[in-house]
Amino acid sequence: MLNNKEYLNRLYQSDKPLIIYKTDKGYDIYTDFSRRIIINKKNLKYFLNIQSKSKKSKIEELNCYVGFFGYKLLCENIGIKFPKQRSKNFHSGVFYKPQTKISIGKKILIKSIKPNFRNISINTKKYLQLNKKFNLNLSLKQYSKIFNDFSKNIKQGKTYQIKIAQTYSKKGNINSIDLFWKLMKMNESPESFLIREKDYNIVSCSPETLILKKNNTIRTKPIAGTLRKTKQLNKNKALTFFRRNEKETKEHNMIVDMERNDLSKICKTGSVKIDKLKKVEEYRDLFHYVTTIKGVIKNKMSNHDIISSLMPGGSVIGCPKISTIQLLNRKEKFDRNIYTGSFGIIHSNGDMRFNIMIRTLLNFKNDIELSVASGVILGSTAKKEYNENYIKAKSLLDLFN
């Protein structure tokens, strides 16, 4: 019989599908999935409303589904239509019902309802990187043209802020377990996660919590503001920079107001409040400007109501959300895929936790891709925002050096 550490190492070396999700105390690993549900616009609402009525396990932590919603699915859910875009035809969303949960903290704790779950075969698959460098879908010249067009839209009053996405891509396959733990040593982030599947892998160091719902209380933590890290900067100096910088302050205030408005649609009147205002979070290559907002959910609000109000997250799209998505759709020739969708967990009691899928790498059909975006507002410049995108991608790109 394998002990817990031996079992965990064997699990990593296998090809068994699994999910790793960062927690406050360490990491949770979910595996031995009894169900895999492909989510689309036809079954999204049914899935969100029926999952709480599904058959319960004696182990409370296993009464959940873990997975993701893609960006396009979340937009379609709120009635937005898409023009034809280049697409890899990846899943619009997938959720999994686990039978085994491993918690990694000071100790390794395992709970499972699957008989003989420790019996695992080692995988001998080889992983190939077919080209060393990532290709970028937009040059500075191409980016600048889109930037200038959106700047005109802002001056015309069609939007106040808009996020232009860029995608880095290359051919190859990854060992997602090795890559994930390497990333965690370099740039551990509060919403980091991994999905290892037979037909795809996702590795993420997302810093942004979109939904944290417990009982009738909900929190969201928008990020709006990025500063490249240098040896001369610390968190206090970064905070001073953000407070004194007019462009960063405008961008942050607009996104916070939009998220407060989104929460107000599902929360009791007067309950939406700022929990933590304009704090700085420090990461490997950058500082972020962050505010936490909370509210008390109205009676009889379903999880579908909550997700429809808050997803897709506005901080990675722009403001106002709906009209800005429509402007983006006319310019973005490539499907955003998982980028700016949401990954998370839904418990049978209705509690939820979801991030925004930024700083997230997808490996599908021998393609490796990573998307990033920065904001256009009055006063920003194309070159600065273009360079900011690289700073956001850097921790993941460096994994391949």
Residue pairs with C-beta under 8 A, 6 or more apart in sequence:
1 118
2 10
2 118
4 102
4 108
4 109
4 110
5 108
7 110
7 118
7 120
8 29
8 102
8 104
8 108
10 118
10 120
10 122
11 18
11 29
11 31
11 102
11 120
12 177
13 122
13 123
14 120
14 121
14 122
14 123
15 123
15 125
15 196
15 198
16 31
16 32
16 120
16 196
17 31
17 33
17 36
17 96
17 195
17 196
17 197
17 198
18 29
18 30
18 31
18 194
18 195
18 196
19 29
19 30
19 31
19 66
19 67
19 96
19 98
19 193
19 194
19 195
19 196
20 27
20 28
20 29
20 180
20 193
20 194
21 27
21 28
21 29
21 30
21 66
21 192
21 193
21 345
22 184
22 188
22 189
22 190
22 191
22 192
22 193
23 103
25 103
25 105
26 103
26 104
26 105
26 106
27 103
27 104
27 105
28 101
28 102
28 103
28 104
29 101
29 102
29 103
29 104
30 66
30 96
30 98
30 100
30 101
31 98
31 99
31 100
31 102
32 98
32 99
32 100
32 112
32 114
32 117
33 96
33 97
33 98
33 99
34 97
34 98
34 99
35 65
35 96
35 97
36 94
36 95
36 96
36 97
37 43
37 47
37 65
37 67
37 94
37 95
37 96
37 97
38 91
38 92
38 93
38 94
39 47
39 67
39 69
39 73
39 91
39 92
39 93
39 94
39 95
40 73
40 92
40 93
41 73
41 76
41 77
41 92
44 69
44 73
44 77
44 93
44 304
45 77
45 304
47 65
47 95
48 302
48 303
48 304
48 307
48 346
49 302
49 303
49 304
51 65
51 95
51 346
51 348
52 303
52 348
52 349
52 350
54 63
54 97
54 348
56 63
56 348
57 63
57 99
57 113
58 113
59 101
59 111
59 112
59 113
61 101
61 111
62 98
62 99
62 100
62 101
62 111
62 113
63 347
63 348
63 349
64 97
64 98
64 345
64 346
64 347
64 348
65 95
65 96
65 97
65 345
65 346
66 95
66 96
66 98
66 344
66 345
67 93
67 94
67 95
67 96
67 195
67 343
67 344
68 93
68 94
68 95
68 195
68 202
68 338
68 341
68 342
68 343
68 344
68 357
69 92
69 93
69 307
69 311
69 341
69 342
70 90
70 91
70 92
70 93
70 336
70 337
70 338
70 341
71 312
71 336
71 337
71 338
71 339
71 340
71 341
71 357
72 82
72 92
72 335
72 336
72 337
73 92
73 93
73 341
74 307
74 311
74 312
74 341
74 342
75 82
75 312
75 325
76 82
77 307
77 308
77 311
78 308
78 322
80 322
80 325
80 326
80 329
82 329
83 329
83 330
85 332
85 333
85 334
85 335
86 333
86 334
86 335
87 334
87 335
87 337
88 335
88 337
88 364
88 365
88 367
88 369
90 200
90 337
90 338
90 362
90 364
91 200
93 341
94 197
95 346
99 112
99 113
99 114
99 117
100 110
100 111
100 112
100 113
100 114
100 117
101 110
101 111
101 112
102 108
102 109
102 110
103 109
103 110
127 172
127 173
127 174
127 175
128 172
128 173
129 170
129 171
129 172
129 173
129 400
130 170
130 171
130 172
130 366
131 170
131 171
131 172
132 170
132 400
133 170
134 168
134 169
134 170
134 368
134 370
134 397
134 400
135 168
135 169
135 170
136 166
136 167
136 168
137 166
137 167
137 168
137 169
137 334
138 146
138 164
138 166
140 382
140 383
140 386
143 164
143 166
143 382
143 385
143 386
144 382
144 383
144 386
146 164
146 331
147 164
147 376
147 382
147 385
147 386
148 382
149 331
150 159
150 162
150 164
150 327
150 331
150 376
151 376
151 378
153 159
153 162
153 327
154 160
154 161
154 162
154 376
154 377
154 378
155 378
158 323
158 327
159 318
159 319
159 320
159 323
159 324
159 327
160 254
160 318
160 319
160 320
160 377
161 251
161 254
161 255
161 318
161 319
161 324
161 375
161 376
161 377
162 317
162 318
162 324
162 327
162 328
162 375
162 376
163 316
163 317
163 318
163 328
163 373
163 374
163 375
163 376
164 328
164 331
164 373
164 374
164 376
164 385
165 328
165 332
165 334
165 336
165 339
165 340
165 371
165 372
165 373
166 371
166 372
166 373
166 386
166 389
167 334
167 339
167 369
167 370
167 371
168 369
168 370
168 371
168 372
168 393
168 397
169 367
169 368
169 369
169 370
170 367
170 368
170 400
171 366
171 367
171 368
172 363
172 366
172 368
173 363
173 366
173 368
174 201
174 203
174 361
174 363
174 368
176 194
176 195
176 196
176 201
176 202
176 203
176 363
177 194
177 196
179 203
179 361
179 399
180 192
180 194
180 203
182 399
183 192
183 203
183 205
183 395
183 396
183 399
184 192
184 205
186 284
186 395
186 398
186 399
187 205
187 283
187 284
187 285
187 395
188 205
189 205
189 206
189 207
189 283
189 359
190 207
190 209
191 204
191 206
191 207
191 208
191 209
191 343
191 355
191 356
192 204
192 205
192 206
193 202
193 204
193 206
193 343
193 355
194 201
194 202
194 203
194 204
195 201
195 202
195 343
199 364
200 362
200 363
200 364
201 362
201 363
201 364
202 338
202 343
202 357
202 360
202 361
202 362
202 363
203 360
203 361
203 363
203 396
204 343
204 355
204 357
204 359
204 360
204 361
205 359
205 360
205 395
205 396
206 343
206 355
206 356
206 357
206 358
206 359
206 360
207 223
207 281
207 283
207 288
207 358
207 359
208 221
208 222
208 223
208 313
208 315
208 316
208 355
208 356
208 358
209 219
209 220
209 221
209 353
209 354
209 355
210 220
210 221
210 310
210 311
210 313
210 342
210 354
210 355
210 356
211 218
211 219
211 220
211 306
211 307
211 310
211 311
211 342
211 344
211 352
211 353
211 354
212 218
212 219
212 220
212 221
212 352
212 353
213 219
213 297
213 306
213 350
213 351
213 352
213 353
214 351
215 351
216 296
216 297
217 294
217 295
217 296
217 297
218 263
218 266
218 267
218 294
218 295
218 296
218 297
218 306
219 275
219 292
219 293
219 294
220 259
220 262
220 263
220 292
220 293
220 294
220 310
220 313
221 290
221 291
221 292
221 293
222 255
222 256
222 259
222 290
222 291
222 293
222 313
222 314
222 315
223 281
223 288
223 289
223 290
223 315
224 248
224 251
224 252
224 254
224 255
224 256
224 289
224 315
224 375
225 242
225 248
225 251
225 252
225 288
225 289
225 290
226 286
226 287
226 288
226 289
226 374
226 388
226 391
226 392
227 233
227 238
227 241
227 242
227 248
227 286
227 287
227 289
228 285
228 286
228 388
228 391
229 282
229 283
229 284
229 285
229 286
229 287
233 241
233 287
235 280
235 282
235 287
238 280
238 282
238 287
239 278
239 279
239 280
241 248
242 248
242 249
242 252
242 278
242 280
242 287
242 289
243 249
243 278
246 379
247 377
247 379
247 380
248 289
250 377
250 378
250 379
251 375
251 377
252 278
252 289
252 291
254 319
254 377
255 314
255 315
255 319
256 274
256 291
256 293
257 319
258 314
258 319
258 320
258 321
259 293
259 310
259 314
259 315
260 272
260 293
262 309
262 310
262 314
262 321
263 272
263 293
263 295
263 309
263 310
264 272
264 295
265 309
266 295
266 297
266 298
266 301
266 305
266 306
266 309
266 310
267 295
267 296
267 297
267 298
268 295
268 296
268 297
268 298
271 295
271 296
272 293
272 294
272 295
273 293
273 294
273 295
274 291
274 292
274 293
275 292
275 293
275 294
276 290
276 291
276 292
277 291
278 289
278 290
278 291
279 289
279 290
279 291
279 292
280 287
280 288
280 289
280 290
281 287
281 288
281 290
283 395
284 395
285 391
285 394
285 395
286 391
286 392
297 306
303 346
303 350
303 352
306 352
307 354
311 342
311 354
312 321
312 325
312 340
312 341
312 342
312 356
313 340
313 342
313 356
314 321
315 356
316 340
316 356
316 358
316 373
317 324
317 325
317 328
317 340
318 324
318 328
318 375
318 376
336 371
337 362
337 369
337 371
338 357
338 360
338 362
339 357
339 358
339 360
339 371
339 373
340 356
340 357
340 358
340 371
340 373
341 356
341 357
342 354
342 355
342 356
342 357
343 354
343 355
343 357
343 360
344 352
344 353
344 354
344 355
345 352
345 353
345 354
346 352
358 372
358 373
358 392
359 372
359 392
359 393
359 395
359 396
360 370
360 371
361 368
361 369
361 370
361 396
362 368
362 369
362 370
370 393
370 396
370 397
372 389
372 390
372 392
372 393
373 389
374 385
374 386
374 388
374 389
374 392
375 385
376 385
